[in-house]
Amino acid sequence: MTTTSILPAAAQLLAWMLPGLAAQAADPVVPARTRVLVVSGGHGFERESFLQRFKDKPGITFTAVEHPRLR
């Protein structure tokens, strides 16, 4: 194979790949949210105001549970 026969194939490959690469670059990657497990119990506290701190954080998702032995 000579250089002149490789160039058309390379041009076709680039023409096929570029639209996908451009679309991928246009769509920013959405970072995954950090998953948090909030375990409480053993003492009294203001549950709603405490959990509001987690609700106000846009980069996380959380699950709140009460430890069964610390009620």
PyMOL Python script that loads the backbone (N, CA, C, O; Angstrom):
from pymol import cmd

cmd.read_pdbstr("""\
ATOM      1  N   MET A   1       0.838  -1.177   0.000  1.00  0.00           N
ATOM      2  CA  MET A   1       0.000   0.000   0.000  1.00  0.00           C
ATOM      3  C   MET A   1       0.880   1.236   0.000  1.00  0.00           C
ATOM      4  O   MET A   1       1.861   1.304   0.740  1.00  0.00           O
ATOM      5  N   THR A   2       0.539   2.196  -0.814  1.00  0.00           N
ATOM      6  CA  THR A   2       1.321   3.430  -0.880  1.00  0.00           C
ATOM      7  C   THR A   2       0.627   4.507  -0.075  1.00  0.00           C
ATOM      8  O   THR A   2      -0.527   4.360   0.325  1.00  0.00           O
ATOM      9  N   THR A   3       1.346   5.592   0.157  1.00  0.00           N
ATOM     10  CA  THR A   3       0.793   6.718   0.914  1.00  0.00           C
ATOM     11  C   THR A   3      -0.430   7.295   0.225  1.00  0.00           C
ATOM     12  O   THR A   3      -1.380   7.697   0.897  1.00  0.00           O
ATOM     13  N   THR A   4      -0.429   7.343  -1.089  1.00  0.00           N
ATOM     14  CA  THR A   4      -1.563   7.925  -1.815  1.00  0.00           C
ATOM     15  C   THR A   4      -2.810   7.064  -1.696  1.00  0.00           C
ATOM     16  O   THR A   4      -3.916   7.591  -1.806  1.00  0.00           O
ATOM     17  N   SER A   5      -2.678   5.764  -1.476  1.00  0.00           N
ATOM     18  CA  SER A   5      -3.868   4.929  -1.312  1.00  0.00           C
ATOM     19  C   SER A   5      -4.371   4.941   0.123  1.00  0.00           C
ATOM     20  O   SER A   5      -5.538   4.632   0.362  1.00  0.00           O
ATOM     21  N   ILE A   6      -3.527   5.287   1.078  1.00  0.00           N
ATOM     22  CA  ILE A   6      -3.927   5.358   2.489  1.00  0.00           C
ATOM     23  C   ILE A   6      -4.681   6.654   2.778  1.00  0.00           C
ATOM     24  O   ILE A   6      -5.594   6.658   3.603  1.00  0.00           O
ATOM     25  N   LEU A   7      -4.322   7.740   2.124  1.00  0.00           N
ATOM     26  CA  LEU A   7      -4.931   9.037   2.399  1.00  0.00           C
ATOM     27  C   LEU A   7      -6.438   9.056   2.194  1.00  0.00           C
ATOM     28  O   LEU A   7      -7.135   9.580   3.063  1.00  0.00           O
ATOM     29  N   PRO A   8      -6.994   8.520   1.103  1.00  0.00           N
ATOM     30  CA  PRO A   8      -8.451   8.531   0.982  1.00  0.00           C
ATOM     31  C   PRO A   8      -9.136   7.735   2.095  1.00  0.00           C
ATOM     32  O   PRO A   8     -10.194   8.140   2.577  1.00  0.00           O
ATOM     33  N   ALA A   9      -8.562   6.635   2.499  1.00  0.00           N
ATOM     34  CA  ALA A   9      -9.150   5.839   3.571  1.00  0.00           C
ATOM     35  C   ALA A   9      -9.108   6.609   4.889  1.00  0.00           C
ATOM     36  O   ALA A   9     -10.067   6.575   5.660  1.00  0.00           O
ATOM     37  N   ALA A  10      -8.008   7.297   5.146  1.00  0.00           N
ATOM     38  CA  ALA A  10      -7.890   8.088   6.369  1.00  0.00           C
ATOM     39  C   ALA A  10      -8.881   9.246   6.360  1.00  0.00           C
ATOM     40  O   ALA A  10      -9.469   9.572   7.391  1.00  0.00           O
ATOM     41  N   ALA A  11      -9.066   9.862   5.205  1.00  0.00           N
ATOM     42  CA  ALA A  11     -10.028  10.966   5.092  1.00  0.00           C
ATOM     43  C   ALA A  11     -11.447  10.463   5.331  1.00  0.00           C
ATOM     44  O   ALA A  11     -12.242  11.148   5.974  1.00  0.00           O
ATOM     45  N   GLN A  12     -11.771   9.291   4.828  1.00  0.00           N
ATOM     46  CA  GLN A  12     -13.104   8.721   5.050  1.00  0.00           C
ATOM     47  C   GLN A  12     -13.310   8.400   6.527  1.00  0.00           C
ATOM     48  O   GLN A  12     -14.386   8.638   7.076  1.00  0.00           O
ATOM     49  N   LEU A  13     -12.282   7.864   7.162  1.00  0.00           N
ATOM     50  CA  LEU A  13     -12.380   7.541   8.584  1.00  0.00           C
ATOM     51  C   LEU A  13     -12.597   8.813   9.408  1.00  0.00           C
ATOM     52  O   LEU A  13     -13.438   8.829  10.307  1.00  0.00           O
ATOM     53  N   LEU A  14     -11.857   9.867   9.113  1.00  0.00           N
ATOM     54  CA  LEU A  14     -12.034  11.133   9.822  1.00  0.00           C
ATOM     55  C   LEU A  14     -13.416  11.724   9.574  1.00  0.00           C
ATOM     56  O   LEU A  14     -14.041  12.241  10.501  1.00  0.00           O
ATOM     57  N   ALA A  15     -13.895  11.657   8.352  1.00  0.00           N
ATOM     58  CA  ALA A  15     -15.226  12.182   8.029  1.00  0.00           C
ATOM     59  C   ALA A  15     -16.298  11.413   8.795  1.00  0.00           C
ATOM     60  O   ALA A  15     -17.334  11.978   9.147  1.00  0.00           O
ATOM     61  N   TRP A  16     -16.061  10.143   9.051  1.00  0.00           N
ATOM     62  CA  TRP A  16     -17.023   9.324   9.787  1.00  0.00           C
ATOM     63  C   TRP A  16     -16.950   9.611  11.295  1.00  0.00           C
ATOM     64  O   TRP A  16     -17.974   9.580  11.976  1.00  0.00           O
ATOM     65  N   MET A  17     -15.742   9.890  11.822  1.00  0.00           N
ATOM     66  CA  MET A  17     -15.548  10.076  13.258  1.00  0.00           C
ATOM     67  C   MET A  17     -15.850  11.487  13.738  1.00  0.00           C
ATOM     68  O   MET A  17     -16.349  11.653  14.851  1.00  0.00           O
ATOM     69  N   LEU A  18     -15.569  12.495  12.947  1.00  0.00           N
ATOM     70  CA  LEU A  18     -15.666  13.881  13.414  1.00  0.00           C
ATOM     71  C   LEU A  18     -17.045  14.292  13.920  1.00  0.00           C
ATOM     72  O   LEU A  18     -17.124  14.956  14.955  1.00  0.00           O
ATOM     73  N   PRO A  19     -18.134  13.933  13.244  1.00  0.00           N
ATOM     74  CA  PRO A  19     -19.429  14.350  13.800  1.00  0.00           C
ATOM     75  C   PRO A  19     -19.682  13.798  15.200  1.00  0.00           C
ATOM     76  O   PRO A  19     -20.227  14.501  16.052  1.00  0.00           O
ATOM     77  N   GLY A  20     -19.298  12.570  15.441  1.00  0.00           N
ATOM     78  CA  GLY A  20     -19.469  11.991  16.773  1.00  0.00           C
ATOM     79  C   GLY A  20     -18.595  12.657  17.805  1.00  0.00           C
ATOM     80  O   GLY A  20     -19.031  12.888  18.934  1.00  0.00           O
ATOM     81  N   LEU A  21     -17.364  12.971  17.435  1.00  0.00           N
ATOM     82  CA  LEU A  21     -16.466  13.647  18.367  1.00  0.00           C
ATOM     83  C   LEU A  21     -16.954  15.056  18.677  1.00  0.00           C
ATOM     84  O   LEU A  21     -16.862  15.508  19.818  1.00  0.00           O
ATOM     85  N   ALA A  22     -17.463  15.741  17.682  1.00  0.00           N
ATOM     86  CA  ALA A  22     -17.978  17.097  17.899  1.00  0.00           C
ATOM     87  C   ALA A  22     -19.197  17.063  18.807  1.00  0.00           C
ATOM     88  O   ALA A  22     -19.334  17.916  19.684  1.00  0.00           O
ATOM     89  N   ALA A  23     -20.079  16.101  18.614  1.00  0.00           N
ATOM     90  CA  ALA A  23     -21.275  15.994  19.462  1.00  0.00           C
ATOM     91  C   ALA A  23     -20.886  15.656  20.887  1.00  0.00           C
ATOM     92  O   ALA A  23     -21.491  16.154  21.836  1.00  0.00           O
ATOM     93  N   GLN A  24     -19.880  14.813  21.039  1.00  0.00           N
ATOM     94  CA  GLN A  24     -19.429  14.436  22.367  1.00  0.00           C
ATOM     95  C   GLN A  24     -18.816  15.638  23.081  1.00  0.00           C
ATOM     96  O   GLN A  24     -19.029  15.811  24.281  1.00  0.00           O
ATOM     97  N   ALA A  25     -18.075  16.453  22.380  1.00  0.00           N
ATOM     98  CA  ALA A  25     -17.457  17.639  22.978  1.00  0.00           C
ATOM     99  C   ALA A  25     -18.501  18.684  23.344  1.00  0.00           C
ATOM    100  O   ALA A  25     -18.303  19.448  24.289  1.00  0.00           O
ATOM    101  N   ALA A  26     -19.609  18.731  22.611  1.00  0.00           N
ATOM    102  CA  ALA A  26     -20.642  19.727  22.870  1.00  0.00           C
ATOM    103  C   ALA A  26     -21.461  19.385  24.110  1.00  0.00           C
ATOM    104  O   ALA A  26     -22.008  20.283  24.750  1.00  0.00           O
ATOM    105  N   ASP A  27     -21.555  18.111  24.456  1.00  0.00           N
ATOM    106  CA  ASP A  27     -22.318  17.685  25.622  1.00  0.00           C
ATOM    107  C   ASP A  27     -21.370  17.524  26.807  1.00  0.00           C
ATOM    108  O   ASP A  27     -20.596  16.568  26.844  1.00  0.00           O
ATOM    109  N   PRO A  28     -21.413  18.437  27.776  1.00  0.00           N
ATOM    110  CA  PRO A  28     -20.512  18.294  28.916  1.00  0.00           C
ATOM    111  C   PRO A  28     -20.896  17.064  29.732  1.00  0.00           C
ATOM    112  O   PRO A  28     -22.069  16.707  29.830  1.00  0.00           O
ATOM    113  N   VAL A  29     -19.917  16.447  30.294  1.00  0.00           N
ATOM    114  CA  VAL A  29     -20.152  15.269  31.119  1.00  0.00           C
ATOM    115  C   VAL A  29     -20.738  15.728  32.450  1.00  0.00           C
ATOM    116  O   VAL A  29     -20.177  16.597  33.118  1.00  0.00           O
ATOM    117  N   VAL A  30     -21.839  15.155  32.819  1.00  0.00           N
ATOM    118  CA  VAL A  30     -22.469  15.480  34.091  1.00  0.00           C
ATOM    119  C   VAL A  30     -21.812  14.595  35.148  1.00  0.00           C
ATOM    120  O   VAL A  30     -21.889  13.370  35.059  1.00  0.00           O
ATOM    121  N   PRO A  31     -21.173  15.194  36.137  1.00  0.00           N
ATOM    122  CA  PRO A  31     -20.510  14.370  37.141  1.00  0.00           C
ATOM    123  C   PRO A  31     -21.523  13.590  37.963  1.00  0.00           C
ATOM    124  O   PRO A  31     -22.630  14.059  38.225  1.00  0.00           O
ATOM    125  N   ALA A  32     -21.128  12.409  38.358  1.00  0.00           N
ATOM    126  CA  ALA A  32     -21.997  11.584  39.194  1.00  0.00           C
ATOM    127  C   ALA A  32     -22.149  12.247  40.561  1.00  0.00           C
ATOM    128  O   ALA A  32     -21.218  12.873  41.067  1.00  0.00           O
ATOM    129  N   ARG A  33     -23.312  12.103  41.136  1.00  0.00           N
ATOM    130  CA  ARG A  33     -23.545  12.660  42.463  1.00  0.00           C
ATOM    131  C   ARG A  33     -22.953  11.717  43.509  1.00  0.00           C
ATOM    132  O   ARG A  33     -23.001  10.496  43.357  1.00  0.00           O
ATOM    133  N   THR A  34     -22.402  12.291  44.556  1.00  0.00           N
ATOM    134  CA  THR A  34     -21.851  11.499  45.650  1.00  0.00           C
ATOM    135  C   THR A  34     -22.997  10.958  46.477  1.00  0.00           C
ATOM    136  O   THR A  34     -23.889  11.699  46.889  1.00  0.00           O
ATOM    137  N   ARG A  35     -22.963   9.664  46.716  1.00  0.00           N
ATOM    138  CA  ARG A  35     -24.011   9.031  47.523  1.00  0.00           C
ATOM    139  C   ARG A  35     -23.557   8.980  48.978  1.00  0.00           C
ATOM    140  O   ARG A  35     -22.438   8.563  49.279  1.00  0.00           O
ATOM    141  N   VAL A  36     -24.446   9.414  49.879  1.00  0.00           N
ATOM    142  CA  VAL A  36     -24.120   9.500  51.305  1.00  0.00           C
ATOM    143  C   VAL A  36     -25.166   8.723  52.090  1.00  0.00           C
ATOM    144  O   VAL A  36     -26.364   8.837  51.830  1.00  0.00           O
ATOM    145  N   LEU A  37     -24.701   7.931  53.056  1.00  0.00           N
ATOM    146  CA  LEU A  37     -25.594   7.257  53.988  1.00  0.00           C
ATOM    147  C   LEU A  37     -25.457   7.967  55.323  1.00  0.00           C
ATOM    148  O   LEU A  37     -24.379   7.972  55.918  1.00  0.00           O
ATOM    149  N   VAL A  38     -26.542   8.566  55.799  1.00  0.00           N
ATOM    150  CA  VAL A  38     -26.551   9.292  57.068  1.00  0.00           C
ATOM    151  C   VAL A  38     -27.182   8.377  58.109  1.00  0.00           C
ATOM    152  O   VAL A  38     -28.371   8.067  58.039  1.00  0.00           O
ATOM    153  N   VAL A  39     -26.373   7.947  59.076  1.00  0.00           N
ATOM    154  CA  VAL A  39     -26.851   7.062  60.147  1.00  0.00           C
ATOM    155  C   VAL A  39     -26.911   7.885  61.420  1.00  0.00           C
ATOM    156  O   VAL A  39     -25.916   8.485  61.827  1.00  0.00           O
ATOM    157  N   SER A  40     -28.077   7.912  62.048  1.00  0.00           N
ATOM    158  CA  SER A  40     -28.236   8.697  63.276  1.00  0.00           C
ATOM    159  C   SER A  40     -28.777   7.825  64.385  1.00  0.00           C
ATOM    160  O   SER A  40     -29.232   6.704  64.160  1.00  0.00           O
ATOM    161  N   GLY A  41     -28.717   8.367  65.588  1.00  0.00           N
ATOM    162  CA  GLY A  41     -29.254   7.672  66.750  1.00  0.00           C
ATOM    163  C   GLY A  41     -28.335   7.844  67.948  1.00  0.00           C
ATOM    164  O   GLY A  41     -27.181   8.249  67.810  1.00  0.00           O
ATOM    165  N   GLY A  42     -28.859   7.533  69.119  1.00  0.00           N
ATOM    166  CA  GLY A  42     -28.045   7.591  70.323  1.00  0.00           C
ATOM    167  C   GLY A  42     -28.175   8.871  71.115  1.00  0.00           C
ATOM    168  O   GLY A  42     -27.777   8.926  72.279  1.00  0.00           O
ATOM    169  N   HIS A  43     -28.736   9.919  70.488  1.00  0.00           N
ATOM    170  CA  HIS A  43     -28.930  11.184  71.200  1.00  0.00           C
ATOM    171  C   HIS A  43     -29.989  11.985  70.452  1.00  0.00           C
ATOM    172  O   HIS A  43     -30.262  11.741  69.277  1.00  0.00           O
ATOM    173  N   GLY A  44     -30.573  12.938  71.150  1.00  0.00           N
ATOM    174  CA  GLY A  44     -31.584  13.778  70.525  1.00  0.00           C
ATOM    175  C   GLY A  44     -30.953  14.837  69.630  1.00  0.00           C
ATOM    176  O   GLY A  44     -29.842  15.300  69.888  1.00  0.00           O
ATOM    177  N   PHE A  45     -31.662  15.210  68.590  1.00  0.00           N
ATOM    178  CA  PHE A  45     -31.204  16.275  67.699  1.00  0.00           C
ATOM    179  C   PHE A  45     -32.374  16.728  66.853  1.00  0.00           C
ATOM    180  O   PHE A  45     -33.387  16.035  66.758  1.00  0.00           O
ATOM    181  N   GLU A  46     -32.234  17.887  66.241  1.00  0.00           N
ATOM    182  CA  GLU A  46     -33.256  18.426  65.350  1.00  0.00           C
ATOM    183  C   GLU A  46     -33.118  17.732  63.994  1.00  0.00           C
ATOM    184  O   GLU A  46     -32.324  18.153  63.153  1.00  0.00           O
ATOM    185  N   ARG A  47     -33.879  16.692  63.791  1.00  0.00           N
ATOM    186  CA  ARG A  47     -33.737  15.845  62.606  1.00  0.00           C
ATOM    187  C   ARG A  47     -33.888  16.635  61.304  1.00  0.00           C
ATOM    188  O   ARG A  47     -33.030  16.533  60.427  1.00  0.00           O
ATOM    189  N   GLU A  48     -34.940  17.405  61.163  1.00  0.00           N
ATOM    190  CA  GLU A  48     -35.202  18.105  59.901  1.00  0.00           C
ATOM    191  C   GLU A  48     -34.130  19.138  59.572  1.00  0.00           C
ATOM    192  O   GLU A  48     -33.701  19.236  58.422  1.00  0.00           O
ATOM    193  N   SER A  49     -33.694  19.907  60.562  1.00  0.00           N
ATOM    194  CA  SER A  49     -32.653  20.905  60.281  1.00  0.00           C
ATOM    195  C   SER A  49     -31.326  20.226  59.965  1.00  0.00           C
ATOM    196  O   SER A  49     -30.553  20.731  59.151  1.00  0.00           O
ATOM    197  N   PHE A  50     -31.055  19.090  60.599  1.00  0.00           N
ATOM    198  CA  PHE A  50     -29.835  18.339  60.301  1.00  0.00           C
ATOM    199  C   PHE A  50     -29.873  17.800  58.869  1.00  0.00           C
ATOM    200  O   PHE A  50     -28.904  17.945  58.124  1.00  0.00           O
ATOM    201  N   LEU A  51     -30.982  17.185  58.488  1.00  0.00           N
ATOM    202  CA  LEU A  51     -31.088  16.613  57.145  1.00  0.00           C
ATOM    203  C   LEU A  51     -31.145  17.692  56.069  1.00  0.00           C
ATOM    204  O   LEU A  51     -30.767  17.447  54.923  1.00  0.00           O
ATOM    205  N   GLN A  52     -31.615  18.887  56.432  1.00  0.00           N
ATOM    206  CA  GLN A  52     -31.659  19.983  55.462  1.00  0.00           C
ATOM    207  C   GLN A  52     -30.257  20.315  54.951  1.00  0.00           C
ATOM    208  O   GLN A  52     -30.097  20.727  53.802  1.00  0.00           O
ATOM    209  N   ARG A  53     -29.262  20.140  55.783  1.00  0.00           N
ATOM    210  CA  ARG A  53     -27.878  20.381  55.348  1.00  0.00           C
ATOM    211  C   ARG A  53     -27.510  19.491  54.173  1.00  0.00           C
ATOM    212  O   ARG A  53     -26.790  19.918  53.270  1.00  0.00           O
ATOM    213  N   PHE A  54     -27.995  18.271  54.180  1.00  0.00           N
ATOM    214  CA  PHE A  54     -27.719  17.349  53.076  1.00  0.00           C
ATOM    215  C   PHE A  54     -28.588  17.673  51.859  1.00  0.00           C
ATOM    216  O   PHE A  54     -28.145  17.553  50.717  1.00  0.00           O
ATOM    217  N   LYS A  55     -29.815  18.080  52.116  1.00  0.00           N
ATOM    218  CA  LYS A  55     -30.711  18.442  51.011  1.00  0.00           C
ATOM    219  C   LYS A  55     -30.198  19.654  50.245  1.00  0.00           C
ATOM    220  O   LYS A  55     -30.431  19.773  49.042  1.00  0.00           O
ATOM    221  N   ASP A  56     -29.506  20.549  50.929  1.00  0.00           N
ATOM    222  CA  ASP A  56     -29.021  21.785  50.315  1.00  0.00           C
ATOM    223  C   ASP A  56     -27.755  21.603  49.486  1.00  0.00           C
ATOM    224  O   ASP A  56     -27.342  22.532  48.792  1.00  0.00           O
ATOM    225  N   LYS A  57     -27.145  20.455  49.540  1.00  0.00           N
ATOM    226  CA  LYS A  57     -25.909  20.200  48.796  1.00  0.00           C
ATOM    227  C   LYS A  57     -26.259  19.619  47.426  1.00  0.00           C
ATOM    228  O   LYS A  57     -26.762  18.498  47.347  1.00  0.00           O
ATOM    229  N   PRO A  58     -26.003  20.359  46.348  1.00  0.00           N
ATOM    230  CA  PRO A  58     -26.400  19.885  45.021  1.00  0.00           C
ATOM    231  C   PRO A  58     -25.589  18.698  44.503  1.00  0.00           C
ATOM    232  O   PRO A  58     -26.060  17.986  43.616  1.00  0.00           O
ATOM    233  N   GLY A  59     -24.403  18.465  45.023  1.00  0.00           N
ATOM    234  CA  GLY A  59     -23.560  17.403  44.490  1.00  0.00           C
ATOM    235  C   GLY A  59     -23.731  16.056  45.156  1.00  0.00           C
ATOM    236  O   GLY A  59     -22.986  15.119  44.868  1.00  0.00           O
ATOM    237  N   ILE A  60     -24.723  15.948  46.059  1.00  0.00           N
ATOM    238  CA  ILE A  60     -24.904  14.663  46.744  1.00  0.00           C
ATOM    239  C   ILE A  60     -26.356  14.211  46.689  1.00  0.00           C
ATOM    240  O   ILE A  60     -27.275  15.000  46.473  1.00  0.00           O
ATOM    241  N   THR A  61     -26.520  12.939  46.887  1.00  0.00           N
ATOM    242  CA  THR A  61     -27.825  12.351  47.148  1.00  0.00           C
ATOM    243  C   THR A  61     -27.645  11.525  48.418  1.00  0.00           C
ATOM    244  O   THR A  61     -26.595  10.908  48.601  1.00  0.00           O
ATOM    245  N   PHE A  62     -28.638  11.499  49.292  1.00  0.00           N
ATOM    246  CA  PHE A  62     -28.425  10.814  50.559  1.00  0.00           C
ATOM    247  C   PHE A  62     -29.627   9.972  50.955  1.00  0.00           C
ATOM    248  O   PHE A  62     -30.757  10.179  50.512  1.00  0.00           O
ATOM    249  N   THR A  63     -29.315   9.010  51.815  1.00  0.00           N
ATOM    250  CA  THR A  63     -30.325   8.180  52.452  1.00  0.00           C
ATOM    251  C   THR A  63     -30.102   8.316  53.949  1.00  0.00           C
ATOM    252  O   THR A  63     -28.982   8.144  54.430  1.00  0.00           O
ATOM    253  N   ALA A  64     -31.161   8.622  54.687  1.00  0.00           N
ATOM    254  CA  ALA A  64     -31.070   8.779  56.139  1.00  0.00           C
ATOM    255  C   ALA A  64     -31.734   7.588  56.808  1.00  0.00           C
ATOM    256  O   ALA A  64     -32.869   7.232  56.492  1.00  0.00           O
ATOM    257  N   VAL A  65     -31.008   6.977  57.740  1.00  0.00           N
ATOM    258  CA  VAL A  65     -31.544   5.851  58.503  1.00  0.00           C
ATOM    259  C   VAL A  65     -31.222   6.055  59.974  1.00  0.00           C
ATOM    260  O   VAL A  65     -30.285   6.769  60.330  1.00  0.00           O
ATOM    261  N   GLU A  66     -32.017   5.415  60.818  1.00  0.00           N
ATOM    262  CA  GLU A  66     -31.772   5.441  62.245  1.00  0.00           C
ATOM    263  C   GLU A  66     -31.182   4.106  62.652  1.00  0.00           C
ATOM    264  O   GLU A  66     -31.714   3.055  62.294  1.00  0.00           O
ATOM    265  N   HIS A  67     -30.092   4.136  63.396  1.00  0.00           N
ATOM    266  CA  HIS A  67     -29.456   2.897  63.814  1.00  0.00           C
ATOM    267  C   HIS A  67     -30.402   2.185  64.784  1.00  0.00           C
ATOM    268  O   HIS A  67     -30.841   2.789  65.762  1.00  0.00           O
ATOM    269  N   PRO A  68     -30.723   0.915  64.531  1.00  0.00           N
ATOM    270  CA  PRO A  68     -31.737   0.238  65.349  1.00  0.00           C
ATOM    271  C   PRO A  68     -31.318   0.041  66.808  1.00  0.00           C
ATOM    272  O   PRO A  68     -32.192  -0.052  67.669  1.00  0.00           O
ATOM    273  N   ARG A  69     -30.068  -0.026  67.113  1.00  0.00           N
ATOM    274  CA  ARG A  69     -29.620  -0.247  68.498  1.00  0.00           C
ATOM    275  C   ARG A  69     -29.402   1.058  69.251  1.00  0.00           C
ATOM    276  O   ARG A  69     -29.125   1.041  70.450  1.00  0.00           O
ATOM    277  N   LEU A  70     -29.523   2.172  68.572  1.00  0.00           N
ATOM    278  CA  LEU A  70     -29.238   3.448  69.215  1.00  0.00           C
ATOM    279  C   LEU A  70     -30.473   4.350  69.294  1.00  0.00           C
ATOM    280  O   LEU A  70     -30.344   5.575  69.286  1.00  0.00           O
ATOM    281  N   ARG A  71     -31.633   3.774  69.369  1.00  0.00           N
ATOM    282  CA  ARG A  71     -32.858   4.563  69.448  1.00  0.00           C
ATOM    283  C   ARG A  71     -33.086   5.086  70.832  1.00  0.00           C
ATOM    284  O   ARG A  71     -34.077   5.774  71.076  1.00  0.00           O
TER     285      ARG A  71
END
""", "prot")
cmd.dss("prot")
cmd.show_as("cartoon", "prot")
cmd.util.cbc("prot")
cmd.orient("prot")
